[in-house]
Amino acid sequence: MDLLTAIEQIVEKAKDSKLSPEFYRKASRYIKYVSDKLDLTKEQSVMLALFVDNSDDDGIRLKDLSNFLKCSTARFLRCSNEIDDLEKRGYINSSLDYRDKKKYDVPLEVIEAIKKNEVYKPRDVHNLSCRQLFCELDKIFEKRRHDNLTYEITVERIKRLLSCNQQLSFVNEVMMYALEDDDLILLIFFAHCFVNKHDNDIGNYDLEKLYRGDKKDLLSEVNSDLVSGEHELQEREIIEFSNVNGMIDRELYHIKEDEKRNLFSEIEIIERTRRENEIQFDQIVAKELYYNEMNQRQVSELNQLLDNANYQSIHSRLKSSGLRCGFTCLFYGGPGTGKTETVYQLARLTGRNILQVNVTQIRSCWVGESEKNIRAIFASYRNRVSKAAKAPILLFNEADAIINQRQEGAERSVDKMENSIQNIILQEMENLDGILIATTNLAQNMDKAFERRFLYKIKFEKPTLEARMHIWHEMIPTLSDADTKTLAEKYDFSGGQIENIARHYAISNILYGDKANNIESLISYCDNERLETKQTRKIGF
């Protein structure tokens, strides 16, 4: 006897049985084997056998099982408590379909254990670290978000998780509130959003992920209490309304700062602008850049402005005069003209770290997420400014996609989202207290509203002949003055293009040894760099 054999026999004898006493008599040997092996009641053993037999279906419905048994709905409902117990023990999962009807599935790990004739044991979640606890919470809430867990099972699993980890300060702090289940789960959801999703501002869109399907009434009730400020968590001063640009937003909420310090003392909170996107000024390699006369004057002025003594003095005077005190700069021009490298060198020279924004990461396929992403970036930046000795630089590199012209009369959801992102950035720029630099190759497509909000606008031109000679000599010091002049005159390249050629040249020398006639090799690389000189195949006759 093994579990698969016993389950097969139970299912075979259960067909059309109406779960009669005769069925239980005929299948008693097999039911007893499953019951003893898995520590289940006989009713649970029968129900588990039926679910396992349908485990290839991720949408098992009780009505289908009832039809298989030729059992009345009333008779089958007597087993509902047994089914609930199976779910609590992890043998089955339930979720809601698009009609809010319950459906079930059997987890793969349960099937694997039965195939091996082993007792299924849910993964041990005792004595986790606080970070591990939040990883488990993330799994639970993701399943809830995708309707793979009912609200009731979500509550059960979270309570079990907390119960198994009472050694954690976070758990003890939460339990000290002595909250009712619904309030407890909402607080845990806020904590999950803050730690796992780096989301400090929770609104209706987020709450819909928790209260969905059969809990829409609870969503309405919770929203009503939160908007009025009468929710239990607000009255207990655990959460509060969010503050956006000095104004209370009654549709956004977050855990109070004092409570965060108590709740999250065991883990380092990683904000949405992650550390890997922060460039430390002392890690930037010094690099000499060459500009035309106008660019040199503009960059030098900006360098003086960002010197901390000057910056603090100007910042204070602007603020006391009631003027905007944020410094917003736009670096625009063709590719390879030194825009991004100029930001790096300004940061290095003035001792300011860079928070670099990956524009592609802002966009999300989930409606409402992109707007939250961009708000979170500015919220994170404000937090950094408040704690840093020197205000860091917020860099939107290659920002063409988010400062272009807004769509008039946008109807598509994508266009509306783009407009919404741009409106948020415009508002944040208006209230900026810090340093923002954006780089773009396509300034001609920029929305006029952005143009007005950039205090400094520097157009980076391709280097002059003299500057190109300096760059060639800097990149390849072995070049003779005559060869340097030849290359600079023959090729109207940007600094980035010259660097590409120098790297190609260096790699070739490493692979094949130094060239006897390096100018010929360099001219060959230069010709290849200019794509427009390559012959293209004609189409047609």
N, C-alpha and C positions, 0 to 999 in steps of 0.2 A: 504494500500500500504506500502511496505517496500522495501529495496534495493534488497534483494534476489528475491522477486517477480518481481520487475521491470527488473532486469538483466535477469531473466528467460524468460520473455516475449520478451525482445529485441532480445535475441539469437534465440528464436523460430521463430520470424518474419524475422530475418536477413538471415536465411538459404536460399541459392540460390537466394537471393534478388538482387545481383549485386550492393547493396547500392543505389538502384534506388530512385527517389523522392517518388514513391509509398510506398516503405518500410518506409521512414522517416514519411510519412503521417500516416500509420497504427500504427507505434510504437511511435508516437509523445508524447502520454500521459506518457509512461514509460521513454522515453528518457528525457523528461522535469523533471520528478521526480528525476532521477539520477543527471541531470545537476544542478538542484536547490539545492539538498541535498549536493552535493560534490563540488559545484562551478566549474563545468567543462563545456566545450563547448559540443554541441550535438555530434560532431564527436568524441571527447574524451570519452564521455559517452558510445558510441557504441563500440569503441575500448576496453575500460575497461571491458565492459560486455563480449566481446569475449575472452579476456585474462582470466577473472575470470572463465568462463565456461571451460577453459582448464587448470585450476590451478593445477590439479593433475599431470600435465606433467611439469617437470623441464627443458624441452627443446622445448618450443613453438616456431614455426617458422612462419614467415609471409606468406610463401607460403601455409602452411596448412590452415591458416585463409582465405587467398585468395581463395583457393579451396572450402572451406566451403561456401563462399559467391557467388561462381561462378563469381568471379570478375576478370577482367584483371589485370595483374601486373601493368600496367600504371595507371589504375584507383585506385588501392590500394596504389600506391606510393604517391598519393595525401594526404594520411593520415599519411605519415611518420613524418611530423612535429608534428602532434597531439600525435603520439606515443612517440616521443622524449620528449615532454612536460610531458607526464605521467611518464616517467622515471625520469625526473628531480624532479618531485614532490614525488617520492618514491613509486608510485603505482605499478610499474613493475621494474624488473632488466633485464639488457641484458648482455650477455657474448658471447664468441666465442667458437665454437666446434673445434674438431681436424682438421677440414678443413678450419678453420678461417672464418666460416659462423656464422652470428649472430643468437642467440637464446634468448628466453625470459623466465622469470618465474615471478610469483606473490608472494611477500613476505608473510609469514604466518600471520604477524600482520595486513596486509591489509585484508586478508580473514576473520580474527577474527573480525575486526571492521565491515565489511559488514554483517557478520552473526548476529551481535548485532544491526544492523541498525544504526550504528554510523559513523560519519565522521572520516576517517583515518587522524591522525595527526602524522607526523614524530616526533620522540623523540626530545625534546627541547635540543638544544646544545648551548644555550646562556649562557654567564657568567660562563664558566667552569674554573676550576683551570688549571694551566699549565700541571700538571700531567694528569688530566682528558682529556685535549685536546690531549695529546699524546696517550692516550688509544683509543680515537676515530680515530686518524690517523692510529693506528695499525690495527684497524678493517677494515678501508678503504683499506690499502695497502695489507692486507691479502686476502681480496676479489679480489683485482686486481691480486695478485700473483696466485690465483686459477682460474683466468679467469671468475670470477663472476661479474666483472665490466669492462666496456669498458674504454679505456684511457680517452675518452671525459667526461664520467660521473665521473670518478675519479677526473679529474680536477675540474668539477663543484662542487663536494661535498667538496673537500678540500678548494676551494675558499669560499664556503658558511660557512664552519667551521671557517675559519679565519675571515670572515666578522662578524660572530656572537660573536667573542671574542676579539674585539679590545681593551678591557681593559687590555689584557695581554702584558707584556713587550716583550715576544717572538714574538707575532704577530706584534707589532709595529716595532720591529727591522727588521723583514722580509719585511714588507710593505715599509719601508724606502728605501729598495734597488730598488723599482719600476721596478721589473723584468717582462719580458714577461712571458706568462703562462707556456710555456715549461721549462724555466729556473727556474721559481718559484717552479714548482712541483719537479724538480730535487733537488733543495735546501731543500725542505721539506722532500724529500726522504732521503737525507743525514742525516738530523736532526733526522728523524724517526729511521734510522739504528743505529745512535749513542745512542739515548736515550732508545728506546724500545728493540733493539737487542744487545746493548752494543758492537757494531761493529764500530771501528774507521777507518777501511780501506775498501773502497768500490772499487770493481773491476767489470769487465765485467759480471761475474757470478751474481752479485747482480743486476746490471742494467737490466739484462734479465728479472728479475721479474717485473720490471716497464714497460719496452718497449717490450711487447710480442705480439704475434698474428699479428694484423694489424699495429703494430708500429715497426716492425723490421727495416724498413728503417730509422726511427728516431733513433733507437739504433745504427745503423751503423754510422749515422751522429754525434751523441753525442760522441761515442767512438773515432771517428776520431779527433774531436775537442779536447777531453780530452788528448789523447796521444800526440798531437802536442802542448798542453799547450795553445790552442787558444780559449777554451770555455769561454763564457761570465763570468761564475762564477770564472774562473781562472784569467781572465783579470781584474776583479773587486777585486781580491785578497780575495775572500771569501773562496775558496777551493784551495788546493795545492797538489802536488805529495806527496805520503807517503815516509817516510824515514825508510828503513829497514836495521838495523845494519850499519848505517852511509852512506848507499848508497841510492840514489833516485831511487824509483821504478816507472817507467812511466806507469805502468798498475794498480796502486793503488792510491786512492785519499782520502783526508779527509778534513773536515772543519778546517780552520786555528785556532790555539789556541786563538788568540785575538778575533776572531769572536765567538768562543764557549763561552768565558766569557760574551760577550754581549748578545748572543742569549739565553743562558741557565741560566741566573742569578736567575730565580725563582724556579728552581728545583735542587735537589741534584742528580747528575749523579751517578748511581750505575754501577760500572764496571762489566765486565763479571765474574771476580773472586769476587763473592759477599761477603758481609760482614759476612754472616753466615758461610763462609768457612775460615774466619780469626779467629784464636785462639789467644786471648790476653795472653801474658806471665804471667800476674799477676792473671789470672783466673785458671792457671794450679795448681793442688794440688800436693804438695811435696810428693815424693815417694822415698823410699830408694831402690836402685837396687843393685843386687849382680852379679858380673861377675867373670870369671876366671882371672888369673893374666894378661894374654895378653890383653884381652878385657878391663880390668880396666885401663891398661896403655894407650891404644889407645883412650878410651873415655875421660880420664883425659887430654890427649894432645889436643884433639879436643875442650874440654871445655876451655882450656887456649887460644887456637887459637881464639875462638869466643868471648872471653872477649874483650870488645870494644876497649880498649887501644891497645892491641896486634893486634887486627884485623885491625885497622886503620893504624898502623905502617907497618905491613906486606903488606897490600893492597897498600899503597903509594910506598913502595920500589919496589914491583913487577911492578907496573904501570910505574914508572920512568925508570925501566930497560927494558921496552918494552915487559914484560912477561904477560901472561894471569893472571888477578887478581881475577877471580872468584874462589870460593871454592866449589867444587863438591864432594859429598860424597856418597858412596854406603854402606848401611847396609844390609847384606845378612845373611841368616841362616834359620833354621827351624821355624815353627810357634810357637809363645809363648815364644821366646827367648829374648824378650825385645827390639826389634828394634824400634818400634814406640814409646814406652814409653821412650826410651833413647832420642829420638828427643825432646819429650815434656820436659823432665827434663833439657836437654841442653838449650832449649829456656827459661825455667823458670830461670835457674841459670845465664844466660847471658843477660836477659832482652830483648829478641827478640820475636816478634810476629811470628806466623806461618801462612803462606798462604797455606792451604791444598788443593791439586788438587784431585778432584774426577775423576779418570781415565775413569770410565764408562760414564761420562757426556761429555767427549771429543768427543766420536764417535757420528756421525750423519748419518742418513740414506740418507741425501741429499749429493750428490757428491759435494765435495769442502767445505762443512761446517765444517768437522772435522779438516781440515787443518787451517781454519780460527779460529776455537776454540782454537787450540794449540798456534797459533800466538797471539791471544788475551790474553791468559794466561800470556805469557812472556811479552807482551806489558804492561799489567796491573802490573806485578811484577816490571818492570823497573820504572814505574811511582811511585810505592810505595817506591822503593829504593831511588829515587831522592828526595822524600818528607820526608822520615823517618829519625829521629835522629840516629837510629840504623837499619842497613839493616835487614829486616825480613828474615825468613827461608822459602824458597819455597820447600814444601814437596810433593813429588810424592809417596804416600803411596801405597803399593802393586802394584808396577809398572811393574810386570812381563809381562803384556800384551803389553807394549809399548817399552820395551828395549830388547825384544827377537830377535832372529836372523831374518834378513830381507830375504824376499823371492827373490831368484834368478830367473830372467826371468819371473817376475810376469805378468800374463795375465788377471786374474780375477780383476774386479774393486775393490773388497774388499781388495785383496792383494796389489794392487797398492796404495790404500788409506793408508794401514798400513805402507807401505814403505815410502810414502810421509810424514806421521806423524813423523816417526822415523828420516827421513832426516832433518826435521824442528827442532826437538829436538836436534839432533846432532849439527846443525848449531848454535842454541841458546846457547847450552852448551859451544861451542867454544868461543862465544862472551859474556858470562855471566859476569856481574859485580854485584856479590852478593853471596848468599849462597844457594846452591841446595842440598837437601838430598833425595835420593830415597831408598825405602826399597823393598826387594824382597825375596821370598822364594826359587826361582829357578834360582840362579846365573849361573848354568851350561848351561842354554839356552840363556844367554845374548850374544848379538852381540859383536864381537871383537871391533868394532868401539866405542861402549859405554864403554867397559872396559878401553880403552885408555884414555877416557875423564874424568873418575872419578879419582880425585886426591887422595882421601882417600877411601880405601876399608877395611871395618871391617867385619870380619866373626863372627857372634854371635853363640857361641857354647852353648849347653845345660849346665846348671850350674854344677859345681863340687859337690862332696859330701858335702864339707864344706859349699858351697854356698846354696845348697838345704836345709841344716839344718837351715841356717840363714833365708831363705825364709819361711820355715814351721813355725819357731818361730815368725817371723814378722807377718805372716798371722793369726796364732792361738796362741797368747801369753800364753794361759792356758795349752798348751802341756808341759808335763814333758820333761826333757832332754833325757830320755831314749826313750820315744815315738817319739820324734823328730828324733832321730838317726835311730830308726827302720824304720820310713817312708822314710827317706832320702836314706837309704841303700836299701830298698826293691823296691823302685820305682824311675827309672831314668827319672823323669819328668822335663819338662821345667817350668819356672816361671809362664807362662800363665796357664799351667795345674794345678799347685798347687793352683793358685788363684781360678780357677774354683771349685776345691774341697772345698776350704775354704768358698766360697760363698754358695755352696750347704749345707755345714755343718751349716753355720750360719742361713740359711733359715729354715733348719730342726729344729734347736734349738728354733727359734722364733715360729714355728708352734706347736711343740710338747714338748717344754721344754728342758733343758740341759740334755744331755745323761749321764747316770751313768758311762758307759764305752765308752768314746769317741774314743779310739783307734780302737775298733771294727767297729764302724760306719765309721771312716775315711778309714779304710782298704777296707770296702765295697764300698765306693765312689771311692776309687783309682782303684779298680778292674773294676768298671763300666766305669771309664774314659779311661781305656786301651781297645779300641775297638777290638784290635787284640786278646784279651783273650776270647772274647765271642764266644760261639759255633755257627757254621753256619750249616745250613741244607745241607746235601749232596744231590747232583743232580744225578739222575740215579738210577740204581738198586744195 
